[in-house]
Amino acid sequence: MPTSPKRRGLSPEQRRERLNHAHEQLQSAVENLTSSHGWHAMLSARAWLRRYSLNNLLLIMEQYPEATDVRPLKQWNQVGRRVRKGEKTIRILAPLRYRSEASDPDASDDADTNTKPRFEVRGFTTAGVFDVAQTEGTELPDASAADPQELRGLAPAALWGQVATQITRRGYGIERGDCGPAYGHVDFTARTVRVREGVEEAQAVKTLTHELAHIVCEHDTRPEASRERREVEAESVACLVANLAGLDSLPYSVPYVAGWAGDAATAHASAERVMAAADEITAALQHAAPSAT
């Protein structure tokens, strides 16, 4: 049986120093990936599903069920690919946006967010997109390299129980079961955390920590936080907590954070909240750990 790394004995200052070091390591790795031209293109390719609404995803799949990477013609041209002659356009819905009458007509799109012109949707039109299989030209980076690597092996002893205790003390139940394509999710309405069954201990406890991070970061009460930012925060916290507990989650966490962030600036934006949440969780873990003998 693996033994849990000694977490007691660290002063708050020592704990924060280790968290700072882990955070710098994660941020550096994400920055290296997102600053690479190949990775940036690859991240854009892997993110195509998130670029479309549910209605448009249904339209895409109805017209082109084998779609793997769908983009407008202009975006394909930007990465050096062109649509082959005779290919049928995939039609999706596009909003018709008009400047709101309440907007300042002299406001610039580059102005402060409080003075940006406001737009409203007054209907929809159709727009054309194409799947990668309908194009030819410059080879795209290998998208398989973008996938977070599922963690294998055992987790540090007692870590699952300690993280679970923090979740249940906040009034949430925990269950194992089907999570669709995800490894886990938190239902803020039902106050339930679910982790995919059938994965090895290391992945399961890292996922449980990710869901705890969603709760600690108050993602149910921060409507201003985008989905991308919430995922960057939760996985960053999980990575730092895992690191301090003796579990290396970088092979999973770095591609995951990079994929949701898209650029280094987004990954850096929540650093203060990430550090505060990780410190809160690890302080509780240290308190719960058995005394060293």
VEXDREN-2710 file (C-alpha; in Angstrom, 1 decimal):
% VEXDREN-2710
k/r/px/py/pz
1/MET/0.0/0.0/0.0
2/PRO/1.3/3.5/-0.8
3/THR/1.9/5.7/2.2
4/SER/0.7/9.3/2.3
5/PRO/3.4/11.9/2.1
6/LYS/3.8/13.8/5.4
7/ARG/1.8/16.9/5.3
8/ARG/1.8/17.8/9.0
9/GLY/4.7/19.9/10.2
10/LEU/4.5/22.4/7.4
11/SER/4.0/25.9/8.6
12/PRO/1.5/28.1/6.6
13/GLU/4.4/29.9/5.1
14/GLN/6.1/26.6/4.0
15/ARG/2.8/25.3/2.6
16/ARG/2.3/28.5/0.6
17/GLU/5.9/28.4/-0.7
18/ARG/5.3/24.9/-2.0
19/LEU/2.0/25.9/-3.6
20/ASN/3.7/28.8/-5.2
21/HIS/6.4/26.6/-6.7
22/ALA/3.7/24.1/-8.0
23/HIS/1.7/27.0/-9.4
24/GLU/4.8/28.4/-11.2
25/GLN/5.5/25.0/-12.7
26/LEU/1.9/24.6/-14.0
27/GLN/1.8/28.2/-15.4
28/SER/5.2/27.7/-17.1
29/ALA/4.1/24.5/-18.7
30/VAL/0.8/26.0/-19.9
31/GLU/2.6/29.1/-21.3
32/ASN/5.1/26.9/-23.2
33/LEU/2.3/25.0/-24.8
34/THR/0.0/27.9/-25.6
35/SER/2.9/30.1/-27.0
36/SER/3.8/27.3/-29.5
37/HIS/2.3/27.9/-32.9
38/GLY/1.6/24.2/-33.4
39/TRP/-0.1/23.9/-30.0
40/HIS/-2.1/27.0/-30.5
41/ALA/-3.4/25.7/-33.8
42/MET/-4.1/22.3/-32.2
43/LEU/-5.9/23.8/-29.2
44/SER/-8.1/25.7/-31.7
45/ALA/-8.9/22.5/-33.5
46/ARG/-9.8/20.6/-30.3
47/ALA/-12.0/23.4/-29.1
48/TRP/-14.3/23.4/-32.1
49/LEU/-17.1/21.7/-30.2
50/ARG/-17.2/24.5/-27.6
51/ARG/-17.6/27.1/-30.3
52/TYR/-21.1/26.1/-31.2
53/SER/-24.4/26.2/-29.4
54/LEU/-26.3/23.0/-28.8
55/ASN/-28.7/23.8/-31.7
56/ASN/-25.8/24.3/-34.1
57/LEU/-24.2/21.1/-32.9
58/LEU/-27.4/19.3/-33.7
59/LEU/-27.5/20.9/-37.1
60/ILE/-23.9/20.0/-37.9
61/MET/-24.4/16.4/-36.9
62/GLU/-27.6/16.1/-38.9
63/GLN/-25.9/17.3/-42.0
64/TYR/-22.4/15.8/-41.5
65/PRO/-22.5/13.1/-38.9
66/GLU/-18.8/12.2/-39.2
67/ALA/-17.7/15.8/-38.4
68/THR/-14.5/16.0/-36.4
69/ASP/-13.4/19.7/-36.7
70/VAL/-15.8/22.3/-38.1
71/ARG/-14.8/25.9/-39.0
72/PRO/-15.9/28.7/-41.3
73/LEU/-14.1/29.1/-44.6
74/LYS/-12.1/32.1/-43.4
75/GLN/-10.6/30.1/-40.5
76/TRP/-9.6/27.2/-42.8
77/ASN/-7.9/29.7/-45.0
78/GLN/-6.0/31.1/-42.1
79/VAL/-4.4/27.8/-41.2
80/GLY/-3.5/27.1/-44.9
81/ARG/-6.3/24.9/-45.9
82/ARG/-8.9/25.4/-48.6
83/VAL/-12.3/23.7/-49.2
84/ARG/-12.3/21.3/-52.1
85/LYS/-14.5/22.1/-55.1
86/GLY/-17.9/20.5/-55.0
87/GLU/-18.1/20.1/-51.2
88/LYS/-21.5/20.9/-49.7
89/THR/-21.7/23.7/-47.2
90/ILE/-22.9/22.8/-43.7
91/ARG/-25.5/25.4/-42.7
92/ILE/-25.7/26.7/-39.2
93/LEU/-27.6/29.5/-37.5
94/ALA/-25.8/32.9/-36.9
95/PRO/-27.2/35.8/-34.9
96/LEU/-28.0/39.1/-36.5
97/ARG/-26.4/41.6/-34.1
98/TYR/-27.3/45.3/-34.0
99/ARG/-25.9/48.1/-31.9
100/SER/-28.3/48.8/-29.0
101/GLU/-30.0/52.1/-29.1
102/ALA/-28.8/52.6/-25.5
103/SER/-25.1/52.4/-26.7
104/ASP/-22.9/55.4/-27.2
105/PRO/-22.4/55.6/-31.0
106/ASP/-18.9/57.0/-30.4
107/ALA/-17.8/54.2/-28.1
108/SER/-14.9/52.0/-29.3
109/ASP/-14.8/48.2/-29.2
110/ASP/-11.4/48.6/-27.6
111/ALA/-12.7/50.8/-24.8
112/ASP/-13.1/49.8/-21.2
113/THR/-15.8/47.1/-20.8
114/ASN/-18.0/49.6/-19.0
115/THR/-18.2/51.8/-22.1
116/LYS/-18.1/49.2/-24.9
117/PRO/-21.0/49.5/-27.3
118/ARG/-23.8/47.1/-26.6
119/PHE/-25.4/44.8/-29.2
120/GLU/-28.6/43.0/-29.3
121/VAL/-29.7/40.0/-31.3
122/ARG/-32.8/40.7/-33.5
123/GLY/-33.0/37.4/-35.3
124/PHE/-30.9/34.7/-37.0
125/THR/-29.6/34.0/-40.5
126/THR/-27.6/31.0/-41.8
127/ALA/-23.9/30.8/-42.2
128/GLY/-21.7/28.2/-43.9
129/VAL/-19.0/26.0/-42.2
130/PHE/-17.0/23.0/-43.4
131/ASP/-15.5/20.0/-41.8
132/VAL/-11.8/19.3/-42.0
133/ALA/-12.5/16.3/-44.2
134/GLN/-13.9/18.7/-46.8
135/THR/-10.6/20.6/-47.0
136/GLU/-7.1/20.1/-48.3
137/GLY/-3.8/21.8/-47.8
138/THR/-1.4/22.3/-44.8
139/GLU/-1.3/19.4/-42.4
140/LEU/-2.8/20.2/-39.0
141/PRO/-0.9/19.3/-35.8
142/ASP/-1.7/15.9/-34.3
143/ALA/-4.8/16.5/-32.3
144/SER/-4.3/13.4/-30.2
145/ALA/-1.4/15.1/-28.5
146/ALA/-3.9/17.6/-27.0
147/ASP/-5.7/15.0/-24.9
148/PRO/-5.0/15.1/-21.1
149/GLN/-3.3/11.9/-20.1
150/GLU/-5.5/9.9/-17.7
151/LEU/-3.8/9.3/-14.4
152/ARG/-2.9/5.8/-13.6
153/GLY/-2.0/3.9/-10.4
154/LEU/-2.8/4.4/-6.8
155/ALA/-3.5/7.6/-5.0
156/PRO/-1.8/8.7/-1.7
157/ALA/-3.4/6.9/1.2
158/ALA/-6.4/8.5/2.8
159/LEU/-6.4/11.4/0.2
160/TRP/-9.9/10.4/-1.2
161/GLY/-11.4/10.3/2.3
162/GLN/-9.9/13.7/3.3
163/VAL/-11.1/15.4/0.1
164/ALA/-14.5/13.7/0.4
165/THR/-14.8/15.0/4.0
166/GLN/-14.3/18.6/2.8
167/ILE/-17.0/18.1/0.2
168/THR/-19.6/16.5/2.6
169/ARG/-18.9/19.2/5.2
170/ARG/-20.1/21.7/2.6
171/GLY/-23.4/19.9/2.3
172/TYR/-22.7/17.8/-0.9
173/GLY/-23.2/14.1/-1.4
174/ILE/-20.7/12.0/-3.4
175/GLU/-21.5/9.3/-5.8
176/ARG/-19.7/7.2/-8.5
177/GLY/-21.3/6.6/-11.8
178/ASP/-21.6/7.6/-15.5
179/CYS/-20.5/11.1/-16.2
180/GLY/-20.8/11.1/-20.0
181/PRO/-17.5/12.3/-21.6
182/ALA/-16.3/13.9/-18.4
183/TYR/-14.5/12.4/-15.5
184/GLY/-16.8/14.1/-13.0
185/HIS/-19.2/16.9/-12.4
186/VAL/-20.8/18.9/-9.5
187/ASP/-24.5/19.5/-9.5
188/PHE/-25.0/22.7/-7.5
189/THR/-28.8/22.4/-7.4
190/ALA/-28.9/18.8/-6.2
191/ARG/-25.7/19.4/-4.2
192/THR/-24.1/16.3/-5.5
193/VAL/-20.6/15.5/-6.7
194/ARG/-20.2/12.6/-9.1
195/VAL/-17.0/10.9/-10.2
196/ARG/-16.7/8.5/-13.1
197/GLU/-16.5/4.9/-12.0
198/GLY/-14.0/2.5/-13.6
199/VAL/-11.0/4.9/-13.5
200/GLU/-7.9/4.2/-11.4
201/GLU/-7.4/5.7/-7.9
202/ALA/-5.1/8.5/-9.0
203/GLN/-7.5/9.8/-11.6
204/ALA/-10.5/9.4/-9.4
205/VAL/-9.1/11.4/-6.5
206/LYS/-7.7/14.1/-8.8
207/THR/-11.2/14.5/-10.3
208/LEU/-12.8/14.6/-6.8
209/THR/-10.4/17.4/-6.0
210/HIS/-11.3/19.2/-9.2
211/GLU/-15.0/19.1/-8.2
212/LEU/-14.2/20.3/-4.7
213/ALA/-12.3/23.2/-6.3
214/HIS/-15.5/24.2/-8.2
215/ILE/-17.3/24.4/-4.9
216/VAL/-14.5/26.3/-3.0
217/CYS/-14.2/28.8/-6.0
218/GLU/-17.9/29.5/-5.7
219/HIS/-18.6/28.7/-9.3
220/ASP/-22.4/28.5/-8.5
221/THR/-22.5/32.2/-7.4
222/ARG/-20.1/33.9/-9.9
223/PRO/-22.1/34.4/-13.1
224/GLU/-19.4/36.6/-14.5
225/ALA/-17.0/33.7/-14.6
226/SER/-17.0/32.1/-18.0
227/ARG/-17.0/28.3/-18.5
228/GLU/-13.4/28.5/-19.6
229/ARG/-12.4/30.4/-16.5
230/ARG/-14.2/28.1/-14.2
231/GLU/-12.5/25.0/-15.7
232/VAL/-9.1/26.7/-15.6
233/GLU/-9.5/27.6/-11.9
234/ALA/-10.8/24.2/-10.9
235/GLU/-8.1/22.2/-12.7
236/SER/-5.3/24.5/-11.6
237/VAL/-6.4/24.1/-7.9
238/ALA/-6.7/20.3/-8.3
239/CYS/-3.1/20.3/-9.8
240/LEU/-1.7/22.3/-6.9
241/VAL/-3.4/20.2/-4.3
242/ALA/-2.4/17.0/-5.9
243/ASN/1.2/18.2/-6.1
244/LEU/1.3/19.0/-2.4
245/ALA/-0.2/15.6/-1.6
246/GLY/2.4/13.8/-3.6
247/LEU/0.4/13.0/-6.8
248/ASP/1.8/14.3/-10.1
249/SER/-1.2/15.4/-12.2
250/LEU/0.8/17.5/-14.7
251/PRO/0.3/15.1/-17.7
252/TYR/-3.4/15.6/-17.3
253/SER/-3.7/19.1/-15.9
254/VAL/-1.4/21.0/-18.3
255/PRO/-3.2/20.0/-21.5
256/TYR/-6.6/20.4/-19.7
257/VAL/-5.8/24.0/-18.5
258/ALA/-4.2/24.9/-21.8
259/GLY/-7.2/23.6/-23.7
260/TRP/-9.7/25.7/-21.7
261/ALA/-7.5/28.8/-21.4
262/GLY/-6.4/29.0/-25.0
263/ASP/-3.6/31.4/-24.1
264/ALA/-1.3/32.1/-21.2
265/ALA/-3.0/35.3/-20.2
266/THR/-6.3/33.5/-19.4
267/ALA/-4.4/30.9/-17.3
268/HIS/-2.8/33.7/-15.3
269/ALA/-6.0/35.7/-14.8
270/SER/-7.2/33.7/-11.9
271/ALA/-3.9/33.1/-10.1
272/GLU/-4.9/34.8/-6.9
273/ARG/-8.2/32.9/-6.6
274/VAL/-6.5/29.6/-7.5
275/MET/-3.8/30.1/-4.8
276/ALA/-6.4/31.0/-2.1
277/ALA/-8.6/28.0/-2.9
278/ALA/-5.6/25.6/-3.0
279/ASP/-4.3/27.0/0.3
280/GLU/-7.7/26.5/1.9
281/ILE/-8.0/22.9/0.7
282/THR/-4.4/21.9/1.5
283/ALA/-4.6/23.5/5.0
284/ALA/-7.6/21.3/5.7
285/LEU/-5.7/18.2/4.3
286/GLN/-2.7/18.9/6.5
287/HIS/-5.0/19.3/9.5
288/ALA/-6.7/16.0/8.8
289/ALA/-3.5/14.1/8.1
290/PRO/-2.3/11.7/10.9
291/SER/0.7/12.9/12.9
292/ALA/4.1/11.7/11.7
293/THR/5.7/9.2/14.0
END
